[in-house]
C-alpha cells in the first residue's frame, strides 16, 4: 500500500480513542503474545525506574494512590497507570500527580501505531502500551502499574516488576478469570516472577495462591502475618513487622489497602521520611466513598462486585442520615444479585438506571433481577435517575450512587467535570 492509500492518523485524543475502538473486533482478547511483540518493538528503557505492579479484585486503585502519594511525599518522582477512567481518558496516566496533555497522549498513540504494523491490538492493549511509552519517557523514579483484568494475561504484565502486589481476591469478570476465588487467584498470581518480592493484601488467601507463591519461590509478605491492621472505630492502628503505625486520622480507604500500601512504601525504602497523619489526610481516591454534594448528601462509589459493595454497605451503616436513596446502574457481566444483596435489608428508595449497550444492563433487566420487597423506579439514564432522587430527597437524606465506573462517571461529570 502506498502512503497515499494509508488513512491519515487521528489528530485529536477523541479521534484516537474512536480509532482504537474500531481496529479490533473484541473489546477483550486475553493473551500476551501480540502485546509482547509490539512492546519489544517500542524498546522502552526502564533503567533508573523501580516498577510496582498491582493486581487484585478490589483495592488496586486505593493501594496505588497511597503508594503514589507516599512516594511523592518522600521526594520521589512517580508515574501511575490506572484504568478505567471516570470522566476523562487522561486520568489513566499521572506523572507526579498530574495528567499529561492530549498532545502527549496523541504522540504516544502514534508511536504504538507505528510499532504495531499489522498486529491487531484491543483498545485496552493499545492504551496500555501508549501509557507505558509515556511513563518510560517521564524518567520517573517509581512507576506504579495497575492491572486491568486478572494479571497473567493482562497487557500490563509485559513489564517485569520489582515489587508485585495482590490486594484482594473475589469473584468478578468470571467469563475471563473463572467462577471461583481459587481459579481467580491463579490469574492474579501471574504477575509474580520466580523469586520475586510480593505483598499479598488478601486476608483469606485461597490455597491456590499460597501454592503459586511456593512454586515460584517468591519472597512473600502476607497481610495478617507480616503486616496488618486492627479494627478500630476511629483512626488507624496498623503494624509492619514489629513496627506499630498509629494515627488519630481515620483513613478514607479500606484499612487493608492502607496497610498494604504502607508495607509497599517500606519495601521501597520510602517509609522513613513519611508523616503518616499528613499522608492519610491527603488521600482521597476519586469515586471511592466520595461526597460530591451536601443537603442532600450525594456520595459516589465505583463498587460493582460482592466484596466491594459489602464494604460500602458497612461504611453507609456508620453514617448519619434520615432516608437512603440508592441510584444504581450495572453491567451485564457482573454478579448483580450477590452484589446488591447487602442493601436488601436496608430501608431505601431505589432508582435503577440503564447503562449504554452492549455491556450495560437496562434498568428493566436490573429490576427483574431484584426482589419485589424493594421499591424500584426505572430510568433510561443515570442523570435522570439522579434527578428523581434529588427531587425526592430531603436535606438530611443520603443519595448513594454506585454499581459501575460508568454510573459514577456520569455523576462526576455533572458535579465536578475533572481537568488535568
C-alpha positions in Angstrom: 0.0 0.0 0.0 1.4 3.4 -0.9 1.5 6.3 1.6 -1.4 7.9 -0.2 -3.5 4.9 0.5 -2.9 4.9 4.2 -5.6 6.8 6.1 -4.2 9.8 8.0 -3.6 9.2 11.7 -6.0 10.9 14.1 -5.2 14.4 15.1 -7.1 14.6 18.4 -7.4 12.4 21.5 -11.1 11.8 20.8 -10.1 10.8 17.2 -7.6 8.3 18.5 -10.0 6.7 21.0 -12.6 6.2 18.2 -9.8 4.7 16.1 -8.8 2.3 18.9 -12.4 1.1 19.2 -12.5 0.3 15.5 -9.3 -1.7 14.9 -10.0 -4.9 16.9 -13.2 -6.9 16.8 -13.2 -7.7 20.5 -13.0 -5.4 23.5 -11.2 -8.1 25.5 -8.9 -10.6 23.9 -6.9 -12.4 26.6 -3.3 -13.2 25.7 0.1 -11.5 25.8 1.8 -12.6 22.5 0.6 -9.7 20.4 1.2 -7.1 23.1 4.6 -8.6 23.8 5.6 -8.2 20.1 4.7 -4.6 20.0 6.2 -3.9 23.4 9.5 -5.3 22.2 9.4 -3.1 19.1 8.9 0.0 21.3 12.2 -0.8 23.1 11.3 1.1 26.3 14.0 2.0 28.7 13.2 1.3 32.4 16.7 1.8 33.8 16.6 4.0 36.8 12.9 3.2 37.4 11.5 0.9 40.0 8.3 -0.8 38.8 5.4 -1.8 41.1 2.6 -3.9 39.6 -0.7 -4.1 41.4 -3.3 -6.7 40.8 -6.5 -7.6 42.7 -10.3 -7.7 42.6 -10.7 -4.7 44.8 -8.4 -2.1 46.3 -6.0 -1.7 43.4 -6.7 2.0 42.9 -6.6 2.7 46.7 -3.3 0.9 47.1 -1.8 2.6 44.0 -3.0 6.1 45.3 -1.4 5.6 48.7 2.0 4.4 47.2 1.8 7.4 44.8 1.2 10.0 47.5 3.7 8.4 49.8 6.4 8.3 47.2 5.8 12.0 46.3 5.8 13.0 49.9 9.2 11.2 50.2 10.5 13.3 47.4 10.5 10.7 44.6 9.2 11.3 41.1 6.3 8.9 40.4 4.2 7.9 37.4 1.0 5.8 37.6 -1.1 3.9 35.1 -4.6 3.0 36.2 -7.9 2.1 34.5 -10.7 2.6 33.6 -11.1 6.3 33.7 -14.2 8.0 35.1 -14.6 11.2 33.1 -11.5 12.0 31.0 -9.2 9.4 29.4 -6.2 11.4 30.6 -6.9 10.2 34.1 -5.2 6.9 33.2 -1.7 8.3 33.3 -0.4 10.6 36.1 3.1 11.9 36.4 3.8 13.4 39.8 0.1 13.6 40.4 -0.7 15.5 37.2 -2.3 14.4 33.9 -0.5 14.7 30.7 -1.6 16.8 27.7 -3.8 15.5 24.9 -0.8 16.1 22.6 1.4 13.8 24.7 -1.2 11.1 24.6 -1.6 11.5 20.8 2.2 11.3 20.3 2.3 8.1 22.3 -0.6 6.6 20.3 1.3 7.5 17.1 4.4 5.6 18.4 2.4 2.5 19.2 0.6 2.6 15.8 4.0 2.8 14.0 5.4 0.0 16.1 2.5 -2.4 15.7 2.5 -2.7 11.9 -0.2 -5.2 11.1 -0.5 -6.7 14.6 -4.1 -6.3 16.0 -4.5 -4.7 19.4 -7.6 -4.2 21.5 -8.5 -0.7 22.9 -7.0 -1.7 26.3 -3.9 -3.2 24.9 -3.2 -0.2 22.7 -3.9 2.2 25.5 -1.7 0.2 27.9 1.3 0.3 25.5 0.8 4.0 25.0 0.7 4.5 28.8 3.9 2.5 29.2 5.5 4.7 26.5 4.5 7.9 28.4 5.7 6.6 31.7 9.1 5.4 30.3 9.5 8.8 28.7 8.8 10.5 32.0 12.0 9.0 33.6 10.1 8.7 36.9 12.0 7.0 39.7 8.9 4.9 40.5 6.3 3.5 38.1 3.1 2.1 39.5 1.1 -0.1 37.1 -2.4 -1.2 37.9 -3.6 -4.4 36.2 -6.8 -4.0 34.2 -8.1 -7.6 34.3 -6.7 -10.6 36.1 -2.9 -10.5 35.8 -1.4 -13.4 34.0 -2.7 -12.4 30.5 -3.2 -8.6 31.2 -1.3 -6.2 28.9 0.4 -4.6 31.9 2.2 -8.0 32.6 4.6 -7.4 29.7 6.7 -5.4 32.2 8.6 -7.2 34.9 8.0 -5.6 38.3 10.5 -5.0 41.1 7.6 -5.5 43.5 4.3 -7.3 42.8 1.2 -6.6 44.9 -2.1 -8.6 45.0 -4.6 -6.7 47.0 -7.7 -8.9 47.3 -9.4 -11.8 45.6 -13.1 -12.1 45.0 -15.4 -13.3 42.1 -15.5 -10.8 39.3 -15.1 -11.0 35.5 -15.9 -14.7 35.7 -16.2 -15.2 32.0 -12.5 -14.4 31.7 -11.0 -15.4 35.1 -13.1 -18.3 36.4 -16.0 -18.8 38.7 -14.2 -19.4 42.0 -11.7 -17.5 44.1 -9.3 -20.4 43.6 -9.3 -20.0 39.8 -9.1 -16.2 40.0 -6.1 -16.4 42.4 -4.1 -18.3 39.8 -4.8 -15.5 37.3 -3.7 -12.8 39.7 -0.6 -14.7 40.7 0.5 -14.5 37.0 2.1 -11.1 37.7 4.7 -12.8 40.0 8.0 -13.8 38.6 10.3 -16.5 40.1 11.9 -15.4 43.4 10.1 -12.0 43.1 9.2 -9.7 46.0 5.5 -9.9 46.7 2.9 -8.4 49.0 -0.4 -10.1 49.5 -3.2 -7.9 50.9 -5.8 -10.6 50.9 -6.6 -11.7 54.4 -8.0 -15.1 53.4 -5.8 -16.3 50.5 -7.1 -19.3 48.5 -4.8 -22.3 48.7 -4.1 -21.9 45.0 -2.5 -18.5 45.7 -0.3 -20.0 48.5 0.8 -22.8 46.2 1.5 -20.4 43.3 3.8 -18.4 45.6 5.6 -21.5 46.7 6.1 -22.8 43.2 7.8 -19.5 42.2 9.9 -19.4 45.4 8.5 -15.9 45.8 9.6 -13.7 48.7 6.1 -13.0 50.1 4.8 -10.8 52.9 1.3 -11.6 53.9 -1.5 -9.4 55.3 -2.3 -10.6 58.8 1.1 -12.4 59.3 3.8 -9.9 58.2 1.8 -6.7 58.3 -1.7 -5.7 59.1 -4.2 -3.6 61.0 -6.6 -3.7 63.9 -10.3 -2.9 63.5 -10.8 0.4 65.4 -13.8 2.7 65.5 -11.7 5.8 64.6 -8.1 6.4 63.5 -5.8 3.8 62.1 -3.9 1.2 64.0 -1.5 -0.8 61.8 1.7 -2.7 62.0 4.6 -3.6 59.7 6.5 -6.5 61.2 7.5 -5.3 64.7 6.8 -1.7 63.9 3.5 -0.2 65.0 1.9 2.6 62.9 -1.0 4.6 64.5 -2.7 7.8 63.9 -5.9 9.5 65.0 -6.9 10.2 61.4 -9.4 7.8 60.1 -8.4 6.9 56.5 -10.9 7.3 53.7 -9.6 4.0 52.2 -10.1 0.4 53.4 -7.6 -0.3 56.2 -6.4 -3.4 54.5 -5.3 -1.3 51.5 -3.7 1.3 53.8 -1.7 -1.4 55.5 -0.7 -2.9 52.1 0.3 0.5 50.7 2.4 1.3 53.7 4.1 -2.0 53.5 4.9 -1.3 49.9 6.4 2.0 50.9 8.5 0.3 53.5 9.7 -2.3 50.9 10.6 0.6 48.5 12.6 2.2 51.4 10.3 5.3 51.3 8.6 5.0 54.7 11.2 6.6 57.0 10.6 10.1 55.9 6.8 9.9 55.8 4.4 11.7 58.1 1.6 9.1 58.4 -1.1 11.6 59.6 -0.4 14.0 56.8 -0.4 11.2 54.2 -3.7 9.7 55.3 -5.2 13.3 55.4 -4.2 13.8 51.8 -5.6 10.5 50.3 -8.9 10.7 48.6 -9.5 8.5 45.7 -11.9 9.8 43.1 -15.1 7.7 43.0 -14.5 5.8 46.3 -16.9 6.9 49.1 -16.6 10.3 47.6 -19.1 13.0 48.7 -19.8 15.4 45.8 -22.6 17.4 47.3 -24.5 18.1 50.5 -28.1 19.0 51.5 -28.8 16.3 50.5 -25.5 14.4 50.7 -24.6 12.8 47.4 -21.9 10.1 47.7 -20.5 8.1 44.8 -18.6 4.8 44.8 -17.5 2.5 42.0 -18.2 -0.7 43.9 -19.6 -3.3 41.5 -18.9 -6.7 43.0 -20.0 -8.5 46.2 -16.8 -7.8 48.2 -16.7 -4.1 47.4 -20.5 -3.5 47.9 -20.4 -5.3 51.2 -17.7 -2.9 52.4 -19.6 0.1 51.0 -22.8 -1.0 52.9 -20.7 -1.2 56.1 -19.5 2.3 55.5 -23.0 3.6 55.0 -24.0 2.0 58.3 -21.6 4.3 60.0 -23.1 7.5 58.6 -26.0 9.6 59.9 -28.9 10.4 57.6 -32.7 10.5 57.5 -33.5 8.4 54.4 -31.4 6.4 52.0 -31.8 6.8 48.2 -29.8 4.3 46.0 -29.0 5.2 42.4 -27.7 2.1 40.7 -26.5 1.1 37.2 -24.6 -2.1 36.5 -23.0 -4.0 33.7 -24.3 -7.4 32.4 -21.2 -9.4 33.3 -21.4 -8.6 37.0 -22.8 -10.7 39.8 -25.8 -8.3 40.2 -27.9 -10.0 42.8 -25.0 -11.1 45.0 -23.5 -7.6 44.7 -26.7 -5.7 45.7 -27.8 -8.2 48.4 -26.1 -6.3 51.3 -28.6 -3.4 50.7 -31.7 -5.5 50.6 -32.0 -5.4 54.4 -32.0 -1.6 54.5 -35.0 0.7 54.1 -34.2 2.6 50.9 -35.7 4.1 47.7 -34.1 2.5 44.6 -33.5 4.4 41.4 -32.4 2.0 38.7 -30.6 3.4 35.7 -29.9 1.9 32.3 -26.2 1.9 31.2 -25.2 2.0 27.5 -25.1 -1.1 25.3 -23.6 -3.5 24.6 -22.3 -4.2 28.1 -24.8 -2.1 30.1 -27.9 -3.6 31.8 -31.2 -1.9 31.1 -33.0 -0.6 34.2 -35.8 -3.0 33.4 -33.5 -6.0 33.3 -31.9 -4.8 36.5 -35.3 -4.5 38.1 -36.3 -8.1 37.1 -33.3 -9.5 39.0 -34.1 -7.8 42.3 -36.7 -8.9 44.9 -40.2 -7.5 44.9 -39.8 -6.3 48.5 -37.8 -3.3 47.3 -39.4 -0.1 45.9 -37.8 0.3 42.5 -38.1 3.1 39.9 -36.5 2.7 36.5 -34.8 5.3 34.3 -33.2 5.4 30.9 -30.0 7.1 32.2 -28.0 7.8 35.3 -28.7 11.5 35.1 -32.5 11.2 35.1 -32.3 8.6 38.0 -30.2 11.1 40.0 -32.7 13.9 39.2 -35.5 11.9 40.5 -33.6 11.0 43.7 -32.7 14.7 44.2 -36.4 15.6 43.9 -37.4 13.1 46.5 -34.6 13.6 49.0 -34.7 15.9 52.0 -31.7 17.9 53.1 -30.7 15.3 55.7 -31.1 12.4 53.3 -28.2 10.4 51.7 -28.1 9.7 48.0 -25.7 6.9 47.2 -24.6 6.4 43.5 -22.8 3.1 42.8 -22.6 -0.1 40.7 -20.1 0.8 37.9 -17.4 3.2 36.8 -19.9 4.4 34.1 -22.6 5.1 36.7 -20.2 7.2 38.9 -18.6 8.9 35.9 -22.0 10.2 34.7 -22.5 11.9 38.2 -18.9 13.2 38.5 -19.3 14.8 35.1 -22.2 16.8 36.4 -20.8 17.8 39.8 -17.2 18.4 39.1 -16.0 18.0 35.5 -12.4 16.9 36.1 -9.5 18.6 34.5 -5.8 17.9 34.4 
